[in-house]
Amino acid sequence: MNERQKELLKILLTEYQDPLLIQELASRLDCSEKTVRNDLKQIDLYLREVSSGSIKRKPGVGITLEIDETERFEVLHLLLSTAPFQGKGERIIEIAFQLLTSNNPITIQAFVSQHYVAKTVIKKELDNIQHWLASFDLELISKPGLGHMIKGTELQKRQALSRLPLLVSTANRNYVLDLFLLHEITTVKKALRDLRLNYQLSFTDEAMESLLVHALIMLKRTRQKSPVLVPEEEKVHVFGQEEYRYAASFFKQLEAAFRISFPEDERVYFTWHLISGKVTESSVKDKLSSDDFLLEVVSSFTRKLSKLTLFPFEKDAVLESGLVVHMHSVINRIRYGFPITNPMLSEIKKMYPYMFSMVILTLGEVKQTYNLDIKEDEAAYLVLHFQASIERMEGSKSKRRKTLIVCHMGVGMSHLLEAKITQNYKGIEIAACVSKAEVDQALKKEQVDFIISTVPLEKVEVPYLVISPLLETTDKEKLSQFIDELDHKVVKNGGSSLQRLISKDLFFLGVDKEHRYEVVELLGNALIQKGYVKENFTHNALLRERKSATSIGGGIAIPHADPRLIHKSAIAVAILKDPIEWGNEFVSVVFLLAIANSDQKITREVIGQIAAISEDPTVAKELAETYDMESFISVLEK
């Protein structure tokens, strides 16, 4: 709406005791009566989008706004709190939201009038939205003379709506919640809370936030008469699930609150989300112990990764328990087509490049055996489970102080944080790992000295500290100040194996390629020609690269392939003439790792040293600027 329309709506919202005349409104707004009538049409459309209110015209009497008192207050609050100028991130998310929820084309001029920016700005943002939509198999089309609209299925549109924060690197889920009315958010939150309590469901905080967003989208699209369509055979499968019964009470509460009726397809759709949601570990252990397919997948995955990394993961009962719970949600998300976004994917790849690489390789075998295509966002969460297991094996068991860990990101992240704290802080005993919703109950059971949380807490009398789930360096410093005892040791791996595996005939300077696949092909073929690897090594390395880009930060990438395809261990190196795009960053130095099964014990050492280099900008820059192999090795030895 433009400023005149906003002022007219403000009048309608605040002066509602008596009907208002068109002539009077035109005089007050200094415009024609025709303009007022046109503005009223626009306002009526806006009100139907954000509330259940509407404008009523009574001939000979005047104009009135019929709206619930609660909604009147909230629409007025929304109107007064909306600044005429928005940040770029907020604007592009709102534009995408409008396109995804509109059943009619929207013109560029409409966006210009709404956001007070030039047409060139809107056009650029539409281009960005179009590129982003492609990942959901959606298309932004332009209809001459009518405007832009999005082409695709309702299910695809809802997936995009739920992941709007991905449009902006600095966005969070609140950006999406801000697009809904406060009373809608409050009502749906209460219904979800009642659902969880009535049926004793233990979803993670992250899962509850996801259910909230999907339910709000479902509410809006149902009001717009844009339901999802679910095939009959898939409905039959859901009808027998206990989650479908849980959903019935949830919908009954929403229908009473919003006075609408949800179609059966929407009930099935929401049930999918309940089945796919991340649950806390303690809530489903018994239930999942009889799922033979799930247990076989977890056992096979753990066994294969143990063989690849030489770590005895199969002996870790905590790991097995956490994996069963997590993999249950993963399999259901794949089954129902609900991919997730891991907000910490980039950080996990950089902090744990070795384990991430090994997990991705193992998942390739899982896909072949069980037809489960687990993407890199899910893989990064699985990395946390195994990294936590490693740190439990290597960490100290000394315990003195008692603390409660509150983590909002699920089982894997909780176990990783617990393992890191146990290893690095010898005087701490972990009483329990819980979600934010479980804090009060946990404090009744356990008497703790303090709380370590990944999210801010309210109304908690016990001292607490908020840190990152990954316990980075700054967090360790904060925690060191928060407790009395600290016994943290940084262990650096030696680099002899890395230098030993690099030779002159596998060292390439000034490589001029446009795409990362070309670099992998160059280095892989060199390894084949020298007899280090089998003929299909390069093809396998390219498949691995397509699965997930192997950049690890600092302008460095570490492509690799299945160790079973390697005759003799070696590392091929490329120093690029110009940096090229490698996933989400630019790379100048490439190490193609070819470490045979017989040498797997040094894989972690090699990747550890390369990862350490990637974290030191000065050393990484020196490597990229080396002029021969001798100077390259000299930098590595520093």
FITORLUM-605441 format. One line per 5 residues: number of its first residue (from 1); their letters; for each residue x, y, z of C-alpha. Coordinates in pm, 1 decimal. Layout:
<sites>
NUM	A	X:Y:Z  ...
</sites>
This chain:
<sites>
1	MNERQ	0.0:0.0:0.0  109.3:357.8:-60.6  112.3:624.4:212.4  -236.2:757.3:126.9  -384.0:408.3:147.7
6	KELLK	-207.5:350.6:480.4  -355.3:674.3:616.6  -701.8:572.7:494.9  -669.2:232.4:662.1  -555.5:403.1:983.1
11	ILLTE	-872.8:615.0:979.3  -1090.7:308.0:926.1  -918.5:122.8:1211.9  -936.2:405.4:1466.6  -1261.9:585.4:1380.2
16	YQDPL	-1500.8:295.1:1372.5  -1783.4:410.6:1596.1  -1989.0:552.7:1305.9  -1990.3:490.2:926.8  -1761.5:720.3:725.9
21	LIQEL	-1870.0:903.3:410.0  -1670.1:886.3:85.8  -1694.0:1265.2:42.5  -1552.3:1324.1:391.5  -1264.4:1082.4:335.3
26	ASRLD	-1177.3:1241.2:-0.8  -1165.2:1584.4:164.3  -942.6:1465.0:448.6  -701.5:1285.5:214.4  -704.5:1566.9:-44.8
31	CSEKT	-797.5:1341.1:-335.6  -1098.1:1258.5:-550.7  -1385.7:1033.1:-445.5  -1289.4:793.7:-726.9  -940.0:765.3:-579.1
36	VRNDL	-1087.5:682.6:-237.8  -1306.1:409.6:-390.2  -1003.9:257.6:-567.2  -796.3:276.3:-248.7  -1074.9:102.4:-55.8
41	KQIDL	-1057.7:-188.1:-302.2  -681.4:-221.6:-242.9  -728.2:-199.6:133.8  -1000.6:-463.6:124.1  -764.6:-702.4:-60.6
46	YLREV	-490.3:-631.1:195.2  -725.5:-693.9:488.8  -835.1:-1029.6:346.5  -467.1:-1126.1:318.8  -371.8:-1037.0:676.3
51	SSGSI	-696.0:-1087.7:868.9  -1058.6:-1196.4:849.8  -1175.0:-833.7:829.3  -1342.3:-663.4:530.2  -1483.5:-327.6:421.1
56	KRKPG	-1861.3:-295.2:402.6  -2038.8:-31.4:190.3  -2388.9:70.3:294.8  -2561.3:293.4:35.2  -2682.1:614.8:190.5
61	VGITL	-2505.8:533.3:519.4  -2130.7:510.4:454.5  -1822.8:288.5:488.0  -1748.0:60.7:783.7  -1467.5:-181.3:862.1
66	EIDET	-1593.4:-511.4:1004.8  -1313.7:-678.8:1195.4  -1260.0:-864.6:1521.8  -1132.1:-637.3:1800.9  -815.9:-843.4:1850.8
71	ERFEV	-739.6:-831.6:1480.1  -819.4:-457.7:1469.1  -545.7:-394.5:1725.5  -296.7:-623.9:1550.3  -355.5:-477.9:1201.9
76	LHLLL	-314.5:-128.2:1346.6  6.8:-237.4:1520.4  130.1:-387.5:1192.6  43.3:-68.7:1005.3  215.6:164.1:1253.1
81	STAPF	525.4:-53.7:1293.3  592.3:-95.9:920.4  861.4:151.8:821.9  847.6:296.5:466.3  1204.9:182.9:404.1
86	QGKGE	1309.3:-177.4:461.7  1645.2:-347.0:468.0  1741.4:-537.4:154.4  1702.8:-875.4:323.2  1360.2:-797.7:463.6
91	RIIEI	1244.4:-657.6:129.0  1348.6:-951.2:-88.7  1192.8:-1200.2:155.4  866.1:-1005.5:156.3  862.5:-988.6:-224.4
96	AFQLL	924.0:-1363.4:-249.6  653.7:-1425.5:11.5  399.8:-1221.0:-183.9  480.8:-1400.7:-509.7  459.7:-1743.3:-346.5
101	TSNNP	125.1:-1670.1:-180.3  -43.1:-1479.7:-462.4  -273.4:-1655.6:-706.5  -250.1:-1361.8:-947.1  41.5:-1186.5:-1124.7
106	ITIQA	203.3:-890.1:-947.0  354.4:-600.6:-1143.0  697.9:-451.8:-1084.4  529.2:-115.3:-1034.7  327.3:-262.7:-746.8
111	FVSQH	649.6:-366.9:-574.6  804.6:-24.2:-646.9  508.1:154.7:-487.9  511.4:-74.0:-186.2  883.4:-67.4:-111.1
116	YVAKT	982.4:281.4:-230.2  1275.6:168.6:-444.3  1366.7:202.0:-813.4  1248.9:-46.9:-1075.8  1609.3:-158.2:-1132.1
121	VIKKE	1632.0:-267.0:-766.4  1311.7:-471.5:-791.7  1424.3:-629.1:-1119.9  1755.7:-733.1:-965.3  1579.8:-886.7:-666.7
126	LDNIQ	1337.3:-1071.0:-894.0  1640.9:-1218.3:-1074.3  1780.4:-1337.6:-739.4  1443.0:-1484.6:-644.7  1418.8:-1662.0:-981.2
131	HWLAS	1760.7:-1823.2:-930.6  1667.3:-1929.4:-575.8  1332.4:-2073.6:-683.2  1504.7:-2313.2:-924.3  1626.2:-2522.0:-628.2
136	FDLEL	1258.8:-2599.2:-553.1  1172.3:-2671.7:-919.7  969.8:-2350.8:-927.6  972.2:-2094.7:-1207.6  916.0:-1718.5:-1195.9
141	ISKPG	729.1:-1629.0:-1512.8  639.6:-1289.3:-1657.2  299.5:-1232.6:-1816.3  310.1:-928.6:-2048.8  84.9:-653.5:-1923.5
146	LGHMI	-7.2:-847.9:-1608.0  309.3:-898.4:-1402.8  510.1:-1179.5:-1244.1  387.4:-1500.1:-1082.9  536.6:-1832.1:-973.0
151	KGTEL	466.7:-2154.0:-1161.1  483.3:-2484.8:-976.2  297.0:-2721.1:-745.3  152.9:-2615.1:-412.2  386.2:-2855.3:-230.6
156	QKRQA	689.2:-2695.2:-398.8  565.0:-2347.4:-307.9  525.3:-2444.2:56.2  875.2:-2588.5:68.5  1005.1:-2255.9:-63.8
161	LSRLP	792.7:-2056.1:182.3  927.8:-2253.6:476.2  1285.1:-2185.2:364.8  1260.5:-1815.2:281.7  1552.1:-1725.8:515.4
166	LLVST	1784.6:-1899.6:265.1  1731.6:-1602.4:34.2  1943.5:-1389.4:266.0  2264.0:-1512.5:426.3  2202.0:-1311.4:744.4
171	ANRNY	1832.3:-1395.3:776.6  1674.9:-1602.2:1050.5  1337.7:-1770.4:1095.5  1194.7:-1454.9:1256.3  1200.0:-1294.8:911.4
176	VLDLF	932.4:-1544.5:809.5  733.2:-1521.6:1132.7  717.9:-1143.1:1093.0  508.2:-1199.6:779.0  221.7:-1342.0:986.8
181	LLHEI	-11.8:-1176.1:1235.0  76.4:-1196.6:1601.9  -253.3:-1359.5:1702.1  -202.1:-1628.5:1435.2  145.3:-1708.8:1569.3
186	TTVKK	22.0:-1711.9:1929.3  -276.9:-1936.0:1850.5  -77.7:-2188.7:1647.9  198.1:-2194.9:1911.6  -56.9:-2277.0:2179.3
191	ALRDL	-210.7:-2553.7:1965.8  134.7:-2706.4:1909.1  218.5:-2681.0:2278.1  -110.2:-2851.6:2369.4  -41.8:-3120.8:2108.4
196	RLNYQ	298.7:-3191.6:2258.6  169.1:-3202.0:2615.0  -150.0:-3401.9:2548.0  33.1:-3679.0:2363.3  368.8:-3647.7:2545.2
201	LSFTD	557.5:-3575.1:2222.4  923.0:-3477.4:2261.3  1017.4:-3268.9:1959.0  1338.1:-3067.1:1957.1  1307.2:-2687.1:1975.4
206	EAMES	1416.7:-2670.9:1612.6  1141.8:-2915.3:1508.9  877.9:-2713.5:1697.1  986.5:-2396.5:1515.4  962.4:-2579.8:1183.0
211	LLVHA	613.3:-2711.2:1264.7  506.8:-2357.8:1359.1  619.2:-2213.4:1024.6  459.6:-2495.7:821.5  132.0:-2464.6:1016.5
216	LIMLK	117.7:-2087.4:959.4  180.7:-2137.3:587.7  -87.6:-2407.0:580.8  -332.9:-2169.4:750.0  -267.9:-1889.9:501.3
221	RTRQK	-286.1:-2112.9:194.0  -607.3:-2277.5:316.0  -763.1:-1934.1:355.2  -654.1:-1857.6:0.1  -813.9:-2183.6:-119.2
226	SPVLV	-478.0:-2319.0:-236.5  -460.6:-2666.9:-77.8  -192.8:-2930.8:-128.7  -294.9:-3238.7:-325.9  -199.1:-3578.8:-184.4
231	PEEEK	-236.7:-3900.9:-393.4  -501.6:-4139.6:-257.4  -255.4:-4426.3:-205.6  -36.4:-4207.5:15.9  -337.5:-4098.2:222.4
236	VHVFG	-423.6:-4459.1:302.1  -74.4:-4517.1:441.3  -101.7:-4214.3:671.8  -447.6:-4297.5:806.4  -301.9:-4585.4:1005.6
241	QEEYR	-29.9:-4374.7:1168.7  -73.0:-4261.7:1529.6  50.1:-3914.9:1426.9  -267.0:-3876.3:1214.9  -471.6:-3913.7:1534.1
246	YAASF	-252.5:-3655.2:1706.9  -305.8:-3414.1:1417.9  -685.5:-3443.4:1446.6  -691.6:-3267.4:1785.3  -451.8:-3000.7:1654.3
251	FKQLE	-680.9:-2923.0:1359.0  -990.4:-2919.7:1579.7  -828.9:-2647.8:1791.5  -724.1:-2440.3:1488.0  -1063.7:-2471.9:1318.8
256	AAFRI	-1238.3:-2343.9:1630.0  -994.8:-2053.0:1668.6  -989.6:-1938.8:1304.0  -1337.6:-2053.8:1196.5  -1219.7:-2238.9:888.5
261	SFPED	-1222.5:-2601.1:777.3  -905.1:-2781.5:672.5  -933.4:-3034.3:384.9  -826.9:-3394.4:440.0  -518.2:-3342.4:221.8
266	ERVYF	-395.6:-3072.2:461.2  -436.5:-3309.7:753.9  -227.6:-3572.7:575.9  31.7:-3310.4:480.6  70.4:-3193.2:840.8
271	TWHLI	87.2:-3552.9:961.7  388.4:-3599.9:731.6  556.3:-3314.3:914.0  481.3:-3468.7:1253.0  630.8:-3799.5:1140.5
276	SGKVT	936.8:-3628.1:990.7  1007.4:-3392.6:1281.9  1323.1:-3424.3:1490.6  1245.8:-3580.5:1826.3  1450.6:-3591.3:2144.3
281	ESSVK	1639.5:-3910.5:2210.7  1457.0:-4027.4:2524.3  1110.5:-4010.7:2368.4  1134.6:-4276.5:2097.9  1402.5:-4530.1:2199.4
286	DKLSS	1156.4:-4809.1:2278.5  940.0:-4741.5:1974.8  1231.1:-4751.9:1730.1  1387.7:-5068.5:1871.7  1147.7:-5274.9:1658.0
291	DDFLL	1213.8:-5091.0:1329.6  1428.8:-5352.1:1153.1  1500.5:-5141.9:842.8  1612.9:-4845.0:1050.6  1837.7:-5057.2:1273.2
296	EVVSS	1993.3:-5226.5:968.6  2070.6:-4891.3:803.0  2231.3:-4754.5:1120.5  2431.9:-5072.7:1180.2  2555.6:-5088.9:821.8
301	FTRKL	2639.8:-4717.5:814.2  2834.8:-4739.8:1142.6  3016.6:-5056.5:1039.6  3124.8:-4912.8:703.9  3245.4:-4586.7:860.8
306	SKLTL	3436.1:-4777.5:1129.0  3617.1:-4973.6:860.0  3694.3:-4657.8:662.6  3823.7:-4449.4:955.4  3962.5:-4723.5:1181.8
311	FPFEK	3762.5:-4587.8:1476.6  3561.8:-4847.5:1678.7  3228.4:-4667.2:1642.9  3038.1:-4994.8:1676.7  3137.8:-5011.5:2045.0
316	DAVLE	2984.8:-4671.7:2128.3  2635.0:-4731.6:2271.1  2566.8:-4356.3:2303.5  2646.5:-4311.8:1934.2  2416.5:-4596.6:1832.3
321	SGLVV	2127.7:-4460.1:2038.7  2164.7:-4108.7:1898.4  2200.7:-4232.0:1540.9  1885.8:-4445.1:1560.0  1679.0:-4147.0:1672.1
326	HMHSV	1833.0:-3910.1:1417.5  1822.5:-4151.9:1124.2  1454.9:-4222.9:1194.4  1377.8:-3857.2:1116.7  1616.3:-3853.4:817.5
331	INRIR	1448.8:-4154.2:653.7  1103.0:-4003.1:701.2  1209.6:-3666.0:562.4  1340.2:-3842.4:252.0  1022.2:-4052.1:225.7
336	YGFPI	788.8:-3751.7:241.7  1006.6:-3507.7:48.4  1088.3:-3262.3:328.4  1455.8:-3167.0:286.1  1609.4:-2963.8:566.6
341	TNPML	1860.5:-2683.0:568.2  2156.1:-2706.3:803.2  2245.9:-2351.1:909.5  2588.8:-2469.8:1022.6  2681.7:-2671.6:711.1
346	SEIKK	2969.8:-2447.1:609.1  3113.5:-2431.7:962.4  3088.2:-2809.2:1011.0  3264.8:-2877.3:679.7  3548.2:-2645.0:780.5
351	MYPYM	3581.0:-2763.7:1141.3  3557.0:-3136.7:1065.0  3673.0:-3184.6:701.9  3803.3:-3538.0:765.5  3487.4:-3674.0:926.6
356	FSMVI	3265.1:-3490.6:677.9  3454.2:-3646.5:387.3  3436.3:-3994.4:538.1  3062.1:-3961.8:609.8  2990.6:-3846.5:252.8
361	LTLGE	3188.4:-4141.9:111.2  3002.2:-4387.1:334.2  2664.7:-4237.0:243.9  2742.8:-4317.2:-119.0  2740.8:-4686.3:-25.4
366	VKQTY	2425.7:-4641.5:183.1  2251.7:-4493.7:-121.2  2346.3:-4791.6:-337.0  2239.0:-5047.8:-76.7  1922.7:-4890.2:65.8
371	NLDIK	1820.5:-4631.2:-197.9  1851.4:-4349.3:56.8  1989.8:-4032.2:-99.3  2106.7:-3836.2:206.4  2210.9:-3481.4:111.1
376	EDEAA	2500.3:-3282.4:254.8  2280.8:-3080.7:495.1  2170.3:-3404.2:662.8  2522.7:-3547.4:636.0  2662.9:-3255.4:836.1
381	YLVLH	2431.2:-3339.6:1126.9  2546.2:-3702.8:1111.2  2907.6:-3582.2:1126.0  2832.6:-3433.4:1468.5  2729.4:-3773.9:1602.9
386	FQASI	3054.1:-3939.1:1493.3  3273.2:-3644.2:1592.6  3114.9:-3657.1:1936.9  3197.3:-4028.9:1952.6  3562.1:-3961.7:1865.7
391	ERMEG	3589.5:-3694.0:2130.7  3430.5:-3924.8:2387.8  3694.0:-4186.9:2305.0  3976.7:-3936.0:2332.3  3840.2:-3723.0:2613.6
396	SKSKR	3890.8:-3735.0:2986.4  3624.7:-3871.9:3220.3  3715.5:-3648.9:3514.4  3404.0:-3481.1:3661.1  3349.8:-3239.0:3946.9
401	RKTLI	3112.9:-2955.3:3867.9  2756.0:-3032.0:3765.3  2598.5:-2858.2:3468.1  2293.7:-2888.4:3243.9  2332.2:-2851.3:2866.5
406	VCHMG	2042.2:-2686.9:2683.1  2067.1:-2731.1:2305.6  1799.5:-2637.1:2052.2  1944.6:-2826.2:1753.5  1875.2:-3189.9:1834.4
411	VGMSH	2047.2:-3506.0:1951.9  2364.4:-3495.2:1740.2  2454.0:-3138.4:1830.6  2378.5:-3202.7:2199.3  2612.1:-3503.5:2210.5
416	LLEAK	2886.3:-3314.7:2026.8  2868.3:-3021.6:2269.3  2864.4:-3262.1:2564.9  3169.2:-3446.5:2434.4  3362.0:-3124.6:2370.1
421	ITQNY	3292.7:-2989.0:2718.5  3378.9:-3320.5:2884.0  3706.8:-3339.5:2693.7  3817.3:-2978.0:2734.4  3695.2:-2904.7:3086.5
426	KGIEI	3806.0:-3172.0:3329.5  3608.9:-3044.3:3627.2  3260.8:-3059.2:3472.7  2995.5:-3328.5:3508.9  2714.0:-3319.2:3253.0
431	AACVS	2387.0:-3390.6:3435.7  2176.0:-3403.2:3118.6  2127.1:-3262.4:2768.0  1779.0:-3117.2:2714.8  1583.7:-2886.3:2485.4
436	KAEVD	1472.1:-2541.8:2597.4  1120.3:-2672.4:2659.4  1252.6:-2935.0:2901.6  1461.6:-2705.5:3124.3  1209.7:-2662.8:3408.8
441	QALKK	1146.0:-3036.3:3434.2  1519.9:-3116.0:3425.8  1596.5:-2866.5:3702.9  1338.9:-3035.6:3923.2  1519.7:-3367.7:3882.6
446	EQVDF	1882.0:-3247.0:3894.5  2055.4:-2992.6:4115.1  2316.4:-2823.0:3895.7  2574.8:-2551.4:3955.1  2514.7:-2377.3:3622.8
451	IISTV	2364.5:-2418.1:3274.5  2539.3:-2409.8:2938.0  2284.7:-2313.8:2670.3  2285.7:-2255.7:2294.0  1983.1:-2022.2:2322.9
456	PLEKV	1880.4:-1746.6:2566.7  1667.9:-1870.5:2859.4  1386.7:-1698.4:3045.8  1292.6:-1718.3:3414.8  1582.0:-1944.6:3510.3
461	EVPYL	1731.6:-1886.7:3855.2  2038.9:-2102.1:3793.1  2334.0:-1907.6:3641.2  2369.5:-1980.9:3270.3  2594.1:-1899.7:2976.4
466	VISPL	2496.3:-1883.8:2608.7  2752.8:-2030.1:2366.7  2765.4:-2168.5:2011.6  2674.8:-2539.3:1974.4  3014.3:-2594.4:1809.7
471	LETTD	3207.4:-2453.4:2112.1  3438.7:-2235.4:1906.2  3743.9:-2050.7:2040.8  3551.2:-1744.8:2157.4  3305.2:-1970.0:2339.3
476	KEKLS	3589.5:-2149.8:2517.3  3721.3:-1815.0:2635.5  3376.9:-1719.0:2764.8  3336.2:-2053.7:2938.8  3684.3:-2028.6:3091.6
481	QFIDE	3581.5:-1707.1:3262.0  3257.2:-1866.0:3377.3  3409.8:-2160.9:3562.7  3702.3:-2197.1:3804.4  3894.8:-2483.8:3648.3
486	LDHKV	4010.8:-2523.9:3287.4  4229.6:-2793.0:3141.0  4220.8:-2744.4:2766.0  4491.1:-2880.9:2541.2  4526.9:-2810.4:2173.3
491	VKNGG	4682.1:-3101.1:1994.0  4843.5:-3034.0:1658.0  4900.9:-3308.4:1412.8  5239.0:-3339.7:1252.2  5262.4:-3284.8:878.7
496	SSLQR	5524.9:-3533.4:761.6  5275.6:-3754.3:577.8  5140.0:-3465.0:371.5  5481.3:-3363.1:239.3  5582.5:-3724.3:179.8
501	LISKD	5280.8:-3792.0:-43.8  5341.3:-3493.8:-274.9  5576.1:-3545.5:-569.8  5693.9:-3330.4:-863.0  5512.5:-3535.9:-1125.5
506	LFFLG	5182.4:-3465.2:-945.0  5239.3:-3093.1:-883.4  5077.1:-2843.8:-1123.3  5139.9:-2467.3:-1124.1  4934.5:-2197.8:-1298.2
511	VDKEH	4638.3:-2425.2:-1370.2  4391.7:-2229.6:-1587.7  4046.4:-2385.2:-1559.4  3696.5:-2237.2:-1534.2  3517.5:-2509.1:-1335.9
516	RYEVV	3616.0:-2720.8:-1036.9  3525.0:-3042.4:-1221.2  3795.5:-2965.1:-1478.5  4056.5:-2935.6:-1202.0  3950.1:-3266.6:-1046.1
521	ELLGN	3963.3:-3429.3:-1390.6  4315.3:-3294.9:-1456.0  4455.0:-3418.3:-1125.5  4265.5:-3747.7:-1131.1  4388.1:-3835.3:-1479.5
526	ALIQK	4744.8:-3757.7:-1372.1  4710.6:-4008.5:-1086.8  4570.7:-4267.3:-1330.6  4854.9:-4215.5:-1580.4  5117.1:-4260.6:-1308.8
531	GYVKE	4951.5:-4582.7:-1192.5  4854.7:-4464.2:-844.2  4481.4:-4529.4:-888.6  4232.7:-4734.0:-1088.4  4077.1:-4615.8:-1416.0
536	NFTHN	3745.6:-4515.7:-1256.4  3905.7:-4304.4:-981.5  3844.0:-3970.9:-1157.8  3480.6:-4055.7:-1226.9  3428.9:-4148.4:-860.8
541	ALLRE	3598.9:-3827.9:-742.8  3367.2:-3623.6:-967.2  3061.0:-3802.0:-829.8  3183.3:-3722.5:-477.3  3235.4:-3357.4:-575.2
546	RKSAT	2883.1:-3335.0:-717.0  2745.6:-3470.4:-390.3  2905.8:-3190.2:-189.0  3172.9:-2934.7:-274.5  3502.3:-3019.6:-99.1
551	SIGGG	3617.5:-2664.6:-24.5  3715.8:-2624.6:341.9  3788.8:-2251.3:367.7  4103.7:-2045.6:323.6  4090.2:-2088.2:-55.3
556	IAIPH	4164.9:-2463.1:-27.7  3977.8:-2770.9:-155.5  4038.0:-3141.0:-84.4  3859.8:-3353.6:-347.3  3891.4:-3730.8:-299.9
561	ADPRL	3739.5:-4066.3:-398.0  3672.5:-4414.4:-264.0  3994.1:-4553.1:-104.1  3923.8:-4891.9:-262.9  4011.5:-4739.4:-602.3
566	IHKSA	4369.4:-4655.7:-495.9  4675.2:-4875.7:-563.2  4934.4:-4657.2:-390.4  4885.6:-4347.3:-176.2  4964.9:-4007.0:-329.0
571	IAVAI	4841.9:-3647.4:-335.1  4808.2:-3442.9:-654.3  4829.8:-3064.3:-613.4  4708.0:-2778.0:-833.7  4792.5:-2410.9:-781.2
576	LKDPI	4532.0:-2222.6:-984.9  4617.4:-1927.0:-1205.3  4304.3:-1749.1:-1082.2  4067.4:-1846.7:-799.5  3757.1:-2033.6:-919.1
581	EWGNE	3420.2:-2092.4:-759.0  3415.6:-2411.0:-552.6  3075.2:-2453.9:-390.6  3008.4:-2143.7:-181.5  3361.8:-2002.0:-191.3
586	FVSVV	3659.6:-1939.7:-418.9  3959.0:-2172.0:-423.0  4323.3:-2124.1:-528.5  4491.3:-2441.9:-398.1  4361.4:-2795.6:-460.6
591	FLLAI	4483.0:-3118.1:-295.3  4338.1:-3426.8:-467.2  4374.6:-3692.1:-197.0  4440.3:-4051.7:-299.6  4511.5:-4242.7:21.8
596	ANSDQ	4480.6:-4619.6:1.6  4287.9:-4835.6:246.9  4615.3:-4968.0:386.1  4716.1:-4610.6:481.8  4384.6:-4492.9:626.9
601	KITRE	4546.3:-4421.1:962.8  4725.6:-4120.7:806.3  4417.8:-3978.8:631.0  4305.6:-3793.2:939.9  4656.3:-3658.4:996.1
606	VIGQI	4682.9:-3528.5:638.7  4339.6:-3365.7:635.3  4409.2:-3224.4:981.1  4719.0:-3043.6:860.2  4544.4:-2909.6:549.9
611	AAISE	4254.6:-2790.8:767.6  4501.2:-2611.6:998.5  4648.5:-2432.4:695.3  4299.0:-2328.0:581.1  4248.1:-2156.0:917.2
616	DPTVA	4568.5:-1950.1:877.9  4511.4:-1684.7:605.5  4881.3:-1595.8:587.5  4997.1:-1953.8:520.5  4710.3:-2020.4:277.9
621	KELAE	4803.6:-1707.2:82.0  5170.6:-1810.3:72.8  5075.8:-2152.4:-67.5  4867.5:-1992.3:-343.5  5161.3:-1768.7:-438.0
626	TYDME	5436.2:-2035.2:-447.5  5638.4:-2054.5:-770.2  5762.2:-2415.8:-754.7  5725.7:-2736.5:-555.6  6023.4:-2663.2:-330.5
631	SFISV	5875.1:-2332.7:-211.6  5537.7:-2505.7:-169.6  5687.3:-2775.2:57.8  5880.6:-2506.8:243.8  5555.7:-2329.6:330.7
636	LEK	5401.2:-2658.8:448.1  5693.0:-2719.6:683.0  5650.4:-2389.0:863.3
</sites>
